């Protein structure tokens, strides 16, 4: 059950659970990165139905609402680009995310909670 701490980010609707809502905690098999940086990730989901959400040209609400996130950029070989990684408050994620996406080496970015390591969002460039 979610508490008032706000640390229950639903990966389906991309919103934080409200205090008292029942949440499911599961292990998510990340599609990427492959290879040595692959790891399963804990994720939360609302126990009740909630709308599936994707965001385009915006940062997911669960990222901005998180007190501390880890921005992890990966290249085409699924290797972590250490020089682009950054830990910051979720409300300050725009600049490190922009820096990672502006770098031509970056294929995708995963954003995790910095302490427990729950996957919050995968970010890709949108092309026409």
Secondary structure, DSSP 8 states (H G I E B T S, - for coil): ---TT---BBTTT-SB--TT--EEEEEEE-SSS-GGG--EEEEEEESS-------SSS--HHHHT-SSEEEEEE-TT--B-GGG-EEE-GGGHHHHHHHHHHSTT-SEEEEEETTT--EEEEE-----
